[in-house]
């Protein structure tokens, strides 16, 4: 039986993809169920990345599929400007139920990028509503990723994402140093012991710019897209202390870390640090429908909404904010997380996952392994003059061997659905180990 023919590949401009390379050697996916994709040529591919850090409950969950189908048949769309529909409010209530205490006001978006830009705007609006409109400076972090909107790019710190647009980024932005240090933290299991002091760089930025000019600090509790950088012990707590002392809002970008990835509903809960704003996306709807959200402290919502005498209080939103299909997908997804205790499952599997990841410590090319919860980064020594080439080859070879992983630079990232079992964990890291033996 002949494999299905590829569609015409010429018209699609693919995102974050080497288009010419892909179209010369396509990796095409045809279907998905549970822990597996099926490729267009009929091979089963074990999903070691939860799609793109997002299918936390596993693929094609029947409850989510049915909820979307019912809603599409009943009401396919409702405008979110000056109108509402029950599912939107019910979804907001469901999201709020998983957030840290007091963070029970929710603004819906369609992606992590939109959530990041929304959070930055909320921070500016909050200070303006309180009579501190001069607080306009935003502080990000080197190697941070906050999506591809101009706000998120500005506070982000991945140079390849920024360089083509550097002349058009927001001007009042500065960056903290990243926390990655192989000399001190190589092969740490869980949170590294070294690095809490790096948060004190925020005090230097406060002294430089003056606290009265700074609106917010935004960080990923665990930086995922840049290569799985786990926060040092005490680092997030120190950021919280400094921001509170100076009246600066603290934003956690939890697009990757929320919904069980680090063993709790949020990294804020897992690390015991409550920010002022949390950005969400990916696992909030199990990626069945594009969806994102921003959760804020009630005081922030009240300050913005009560600060206007009448009319629209916050001039921001999206055509598809709280889209009916997204809203029911969110509710069905969060029901699964709670019913199946998937966050607790992730926490219980984390030791076995970490042990399997660190079994590659002596493998060829490996210079570091970082892990927490059900996420791991395996950093490889780069090839001379060709950064990223070795990890890219591992990525391709793994796919050929029936495993999906991600790579960024020379780091292989593993972040499977939370429904994974120990045998599948073993299969992931055994496959990576075998591939590492085969490549130069």
C-alpha positions as CSV (number, residue, x, y, z in Angstrom):
1,X,0.0,0.0,0.0
2,X,1.4,3.4,-1.0
3,X,1.8,6.1,1.6
4,X,-0.6,9.0,1.3
5,X,0.7,11.7,-1.0
6,X,1.9,15.0,0.6
7,X,-0.3,18.0,0.0
8,X,1.1,20.9,-2.0
9,X,3.7,22.4,0.4
10,X,4.6,25.5,-1.5
11,X,1.9,27.9,-0.3
12,X,2.3,27.7,3.5
13,X,4.9,29.9,5.2
14,X,5.6,27.9,8.3
15,X,6.3,29.5,11.7
16,X,9.6,29.1,13.5
17,X,10.6,26.5,10.9
18,X,13.5,26.2,8.4
19,X,11.0,26.2,5.5
20,X,13.3,25.0,2.7
21,X,14.8,22.3,4.8
22,X,11.4,21.1,6.0
23,X,9.8,21.0,2.5
24,X,12.8,19.0,1.3
25,X,12.3,16.4,4.1
26,X,8.8,16.9,5.6
27,X,7.8,15.5,9.0
28,X,4.0,15.2,8.5
29,X,1.6,14.2,11.2
30,X,-1.8,12.8,10.2
31,X,-3.6,11.9,13.5
32,X,-3.1,11.7,17.3
33,X,-4.5,9.8,20.2
34,X,-3.4,9.6,23.8
35,X,0.4,9.6,23.9
36,X,1.0,9.1,20.2
37,X,0.9,10.9,16.9
38,X,0.6,8.9,13.7
39,X,2.7,10.2,10.8
40,X,1.4,10.5,7.3
41,X,3.3,7.3,6.3
42,X,1.5,5.4,9.1
43,X,4.2,5.3,11.8
44,X,3.4,5.8,15.5
45,X,5.3,8.7,17.0
46,X,5.6,8.8,20.8
47,X,4.9,12.4,21.9
48,X,7.8,13.5,24.1
49,X,6.8,17.2,24.0
50,X,3.1,17.3,24.6
51,X,2.8,18.8,21.1
52,X,4.4,22.1,21.8
53,X,4.4,22.0,25.6
54,X,0.6,22.1,25.5
55,X,-1.3,18.8,25.2
56,X,-1.0,18.0,28.9
57,X,-4.0,15.6,29.1
58,X,-3.0,13.6,26.0
59,X,-4.4,13.9,22.5
60,X,-8.0,13.8,21.4
61,X,-9.7,13.4,24.8
62,X,-13.3,12.5,24.1
63,X,-14.7,14.9,26.7
64,X,-13.0,17.8,25.0
65,X,-13.9,16.7,21.5
66,X,-17.6,16.3,22.4
67,X,-17.7,19.7,24.3
68,X,-16.3,21.5,21.2
69,X,-18.7,19.7,18.8
70,X,-21.8,20.5,21.0
71,X,-20.8,24.1,21.3
72,X,-20.1,24.5,17.5
73,X,-23.5,23.2,16.8
74,X,-25.3,25.4,19.3
75,X,-23.4,28.7,18.9
76,X,-20.3,28.9,16.9
77,X,-19.3,32.5,17.8
78,X,-20.3,35.3,20.1
79,X,-18.7,38.7,20.2
80,X,-16.8,39.5,23.4
81,X,-17.1,43.3,23.1
82,X,-20.3,44.5,24.8
83,X,-21.8,41.0,24.7
84,X,-21.3,37.8,26.7
85,X,-22.2,34.2,26.7
86,X,-22.4,31.8,29.7
87,X,-19.4,29.6,28.7
88,X,-17.1,32.6,28.9
89,X,-18.0,33.3,32.5
90,X,-18.0,29.7,33.4
91,X,-14.5,29.2,31.9
92,X,-13.2,32.2,33.9
93,X,-14.6,30.7,37.1
94,X,-13.0,27.4,36.3
95,X,-9.6,29.0,35.6
96,X,-9.8,31.2,38.8
97,X,-10.4,28.0,40.8
98,X,-6.9,26.8,40.0
99,X,-5.1,30.1,40.6
100,X,-3.3,31.2,43.8
101,X,-5.6,32.7,46.4
102,X,-6.8,36.2,45.5
103,X,-5.9,35.9,41.8
104,X,-9.4,35.4,40.7
105,X,-10.0,37.9,37.9
106,X,-9.4,36.4,34.4
107,X,-8.9,38.1,31.0
108,X,-9.1,35.7,28.0
109,X,-6.7,35.8,25.0
110,X,-5.9,33.3,22.2
111,X,-2.3,32.5,22.8
112,X,0.7,33.0,25.0
113,X,2.0,35.9,23.0
114,X,-1.3,37.7,23.4
115,X,-1.3,36.8,27.1
116,X,2.1,38.4,27.6
117,X,1.2,41.6,25.8
118,X,-2.1,41.8,27.7
119,X,-0.3,41.4,31.0
120,X,2.1,44.2,30.2
121,X,-0.8,46.5,29.3
122,X,-2.7,45.5,32.5
123,X,0.4,46.5,34.5
124,X,0.6,49.9,32.8
125,X,-3.2,50.5,33.2
126,X,-3.0,49.5,36.9
127,X,-0.3,52.1,37.8
128,X,-2.1,54.8,35.7
129,X,-5.4,54.1,37.5
130,X,-3.6,54.6,40.8
131,X,-2.1,57.9,39.8
132,X,1.4,56.5,39.0
133,X,1.3,56.8,35.2
134,X,5.0,57.5,35.2
135,X,5.6,53.8,35.9
136,X,6.1,52.7,32.3
137,X,9.4,50.8,32.4
138,X,9.2,47.0,32.0
139,X,11.9,44.6,33.2
140,X,12.4,41.2,31.4
141,X,15.2,38.7,31.6
142,X,18.0,37.6,29.3
143,X,17.0,34.3,27.5
144,X,13.4,34.9,28.4
145,X,10.6,34.1,26.0
146,X,7.3,35.9,26.2
147,X,5.9,35.3,22.7
148,X,6.2,37.2,19.5
149,X,4.2,40.4,20.0
150,X,6.2,43.6,20.1
151,X,5.6,43.8,23.9
152,X,6.7,40.2,24.5
153,X,9.7,40.5,22.2
154,X,10.8,43.7,24.0
155,X,10.9,42.1,27.4
156,X,12.1,38.8,26.0
157,X,15.7,38.0,25.9
158,X,16.4,35.5,23.1
159,X,18.6,37.3,20.7
160,X,17.6,35.4,17.5
161,X,14.0,36.4,18.1
162,X,14.8,40.1,18.7
163,X,17.5,41.0,16.2
164,X,15.4,41.4,13.1
165,X,13.0,43.7,14.9
166,X,15.4,45.5,17.3
167,X,14.8,48.9,15.8
168,X,11.1,48.7,16.6
169,X,11.0,47.3,20.1
170,X,9.6,49.1,23.1
171,X,12.2,51.7,24.4
172,X,11.6,51.7,28.2
173,X,12.8,48.1,28.8
174,X,15.7,46.6,30.7
175,X,16.7,43.0,31.4
176,X,17.9,40.9,34.4
177,X,20.7,38.4,33.8
178,X,19.7,34.8,33.1
179,X,20.3,32.1,35.7
180,X,22.1,29.5,33.6
181,X,25.6,28.7,34.8
182,X,27.3,25.4,33.9
183,X,30.2,25.9,36.2
184,X,28.0,26.0,39.3
185,X,24.8,24.2,38.3
186,X,25.6,21.5,35.8
187,X,23.6,18.3,36.3
188,X,21.4,19.8,39.0
189,X,18.3,17.7,39.8
190,X,15.5,20.0,40.5
191,X,16.3,23.6,41.6
192,X,20.0,24.5,41.6
193,X,21.6,25.5,44.8
194,X,23.5,28.4,43.2
195,X,22.1,31.5,41.8
196,X,19.5,33.1,44.2
197,X,21.8,36.2,44.3
198,X,21.2,36.9,40.6
199,X,17.8,38.3,41.6
200,X,19.6,41.1,43.4
201,X,20.4,42.5,40.0
202,X,16.9,43.9,40.2
203,X,18.1,46.3,42.9
204,X,20.7,47.6,40.6
205,X,18.1,48.3,37.9
206,X,15.9,50.0,40.5
207,X,18.9,52.2,41.5
208,X,19.6,53.0,37.8
209,X,16.1,53.8,36.7
210,X,14.4,54.6,40.1
211,X,11.5,52.5,41.3
212,X,9.0,55.2,40.6
213,X,9.5,54.6,36.8
214,X,9.2,50.8,36.8
215,X,5.8,49.2,36.2
216,X,6.5,45.5,36.2
217,X,9.0,42.6,36.1
218,X,8.1,39.6,33.9
219,X,9.9,36.3,34.1
220,X,9.1,32.6,33.4
221,X,9.4,30.8,36.7
222,X,11.1,28.1,34.7
223,X,12.4,29.3,31.3
224,X,11.2,26.7,28.8
225,X,11.7,27.8,25.2
226,X,15.3,28.9,25.8
227,X,16.3,25.4,27.0
228,X,14.7,24.5,30.4
229,X,16.3,26.8,32.9
230,X,15.1,25.9,36.4
231,X,15.1,28.7,38.9
232,X,17.7,28.5,41.6
233,X,16.5,28.0,45.2
234,X,15.4,31.3,46.7
235,X,15.6,33.2,43.4
236,X,11.8,33.7,42.8
237,X,11.3,34.5,46.5
238,X,14.0,37.2,46.3
239,X,12.3,38.7,43.2
240,X,9.0,38.8,45.0
241,X,10.6,40.5,48.0
242,X,12.2,43.2,45.9
243,X,9.2,43.9,43.7
244,X,6.9,44.2,46.7
245,X,9.2,46.6,48.5
246,X,9.4,48.9,45.5
247,X,5.7,48.8,44.4
248,X,6.6,46.9,41.2
249,X,4.2,44.3,39.8
250,X,5.6,40.8,39.4
251,X,4.4,38.9,36.4
252,X,4.9,35.1,36.0
253,X,4.7,33.9,32.4
254,X,3.3,30.5,33.0
255,X,2.3,29.6,29.5
256,X,4.5,26.5,29.8
257,X,4.7,25.9,33.5
258,X,1.0,26.0,34.4
259,X,-1.3,23.1,34.2
260,X,0.8,20.4,35.8
261,X,4.1,20.7,34.1
262,X,6.0,21.2,37.3
263,X,3.7,19.2,39.5
264,X,1.0,21.7,40.4
265,X,-1.6,23.9,38.8
266,X,0.9,26.7,38.6
267,X,4.6,27.2,39.2
268,X,3.6,29.9,41.6
269,X,2.0,27.1,43.7
270,X,4.8,24.7,43.2
271,X,7.5,27.2,44.2
272,X,5.5,28.9,46.9
273,X,5.7,32.4,45.4
274,X,2.6,34.3,44.4
275,X,3.0,37.0,41.8
276,X,0.6,39.8,40.9
277,X,-0.2,38.5,37.4
278,X,0.0,35.1,35.7
279,X,-0.1,34.6,32.0
280,X,-1.6,31.3,30.7
281,X,-2.1,29.5,27.4
282,X,-1.1,26.1,26.0
283,X,-2.4,23.5,28.5
284,X,-5.4,25.7,29.5
285,X,-7.4,24.1,26.7
286,X,-5.2,21.1,26.1
287,X,-4.4,22.9,22.8
288,X,-7.7,21.6,21.3
289,X,-8.7,25.2,20.5
290,X,-6.3,28.1,20.6
291,X,-6.8,29.8,24.0
292,X,-4.9,31.9,26.5
293,X,-5.7,33.8,29.7
294,X,-4.3,36.3,32.2
295,X,-5.1,35.9,35.8
296,X,-4.7,38.9,38.1
297,X,-5.1,39.9,41.7
298,X,-8.5,41.2,42.4
299,X,-7.0,44.5,43.6
300,X,-5.6,45.1,40.1
301,X,-8.9,44.5,38.4
302,X,-10.7,46.7,40.9
303,X,-8.2,49.5,40.5
304,X,-8.6,49.6,36.7
305,X,-12.3,49.0,36.6
306,X,-13.3,51.3,39.5
307,X,-10.8,54.0,38.3
308,X,-13.1,55.0,35.4
309,X,-16.3,56.9,36.0
310,X,-18.1,55.3,33.1
311,X,-17.6,53.5,29.8
312,X,-14.9,51.1,28.8
313,X,-12.3,50.8,31.5
314,X,-9.5,48.9,29.6
315,X,-9.2,49.6,25.9
316,X,-7.9,46.1,24.9
317,X,-9.2,42.8,23.7
318,X,-9.4,40.4,20.8
319,X,-12.1,39.3,18.4
320,X,-11.8,35.8,19.7
321,X,-11.4,36.5,23.4
322,X,-13.4,33.8,25.2
323,X,-14.4,32.3,21.9
324,X,-17.3,29.8,22.7
325,X,-15.3,26.8,21.4
326,X,-12.3,27.8,23.5
327,X,-14.4,28.4,26.6
328,X,-15.9,24.9,26.6
329,X,-12.6,23.3,25.7
330,X,-11.1,25.1,28.8
331,X,-13.9,23.8,31.0
332,X,-13.6,20.2,29.7
333,X,-9.8,20.3,30.0
334,X,-9.8,21.6,33.6
335,X,-12.4,19.0,34.5
336,X,-10.1,16.3,33.3
337,X,-7.1,17.7,35.2
338,X,-9.1,17.7,38.4
339,X,-10.9,14.4,37.9
340,X,-7.8,12.4,36.8
341,X,-5.6,14.1,39.3
342,X,-3.0,14.8,36.6
343,X,-1.1,17.4,38.5
344,X,-0.6,14.9,41.3
345,X,0.3,12.2,38.8
346,X,3.0,14.5,37.3
347,X,4.4,15.1,40.8
348,X,4.4,11.3,41.5
349,X,6.2,10.5,38.2
350,X,8.8,13.3,38.6
351,X,11.4,11.2,40.5
352,X,11.3,8.4,37.9
353,X,11.4,11.0,35.1
354,X,14.3,12.8,36.6
355,X,16.2,9.6,37.1
356,X,15.7,8.5,33.5
357,X,16.8,11.9,32.2
358,X,20.0,11.9,34.3
359,X,20.8,8.3,33.2
360,X,22.2,10.1,30.1
361,X,24.8,12.0,32.1
362,X,27.6,9.9,30.6
363,X,26.2,9.8,27.1
364,X,28.2,11.2,24.2
365,X,28.1,15.0,23.7
366,X,26.0,15.7,26.9
367,X,27.3,18.6,29.0
368,X,24.3,19.2,31.2
369,X,20.9,17.8,32.2
370,X,18.3,20.0,33.9
371,X,14.9,18.8,35.2
372,X,11.9,19.6,37.3
373,X,8.5,18.0,37.3
374,X,7.9,16.4,33.9
375,X,10.3,18.6,31.9
376,X,13.9,18.0,31.2
377,X,16.6,19.8,29.1
378,X,19.6,17.8,27.8
379,X,22.3,20.2,26.7
380,X,24.8,19.0,24.1
381,X,28.3,20.3,23.3
382,X,27.9,22.4,20.1
383,X,29.7,21.5,16.9
384,X,32.5,23.9,16.1
385,X,31.1,26.7,13.9
386,X,27.6,25.1,13.8
387,X,25.6,25.8,16.9
388,X,22.4,23.9,17.0
389,X,23.4,21.5,14.3
390,X,24.0,18.5,16.7
391,X,20.7,19.0,18.5
392,X,18.9,19.4,15.2
393,X,20.3,16.1,14.0
394,X,19.2,14.4,17.3
395,X,15.7,15.9,16.8
396,X,15.5,14.4,13.2
397,X,16.9,11.0,14.2
398,X,14.5,10.7,17.1
399,X,11.6,11.4,14.8
400,X,12.8,8.7,12.4
401,X,13.0,6.4,15.5
402,X,9.4,7.1,16.4
403,X,9.9,9.9,19.1
404,X,9.0,13.5,19.0
405,X,11.3,15.9,21.0
406,X,12.1,19.6,20.7
407,X,15.4,21.4,20.4
408,X,16.5,24.9,21.0
409,X,20.1,25.8,20.3
410,X,21.9,22.7,21.4
411,X,19.4,21.6,24.1
412,X,17.0,18.8,23.6
413,X,13.8,19.5,25.5
414,X,11.4,16.7,26.8
415,X,8.0,17.6,28.2
416,X,5.5,14.8,27.6
417,X,1.8,14.7,28.3
418,X,1.0,14.1,32.0
419,X,-0.7,10.8,31.1
420,X,2.7,9.2,30.4
421,X,3.7,6.0,32.1
422,X,7.1,4.8,33.4
423,X,7.6,2.5,30.4
424,X,7.1,5.4,28.0
425,X,9.4,7.6,30.1
426,X,12.1,4.9,29.7
427,X,11.4,4.7,26.0
428,X,12.0,8.4,25.5
429,X,15.4,8.6,27.2
430,X,16.5,5.2,25.8
431,X,15.8,6.5,22.3
432,X,17.6,9.7,22.9
433,X,20.6,7.8,24.4
434,X,20.7,5.5,21.4
435,X,20.6,8.4,18.9
436,X,23.4,10.2,20.8
437,X,25.6,7.1,20.3
438,X,25.0,7.2,16.5
439,X,25.7,10.9,15.7
440,X,29.0,12.8,15.7
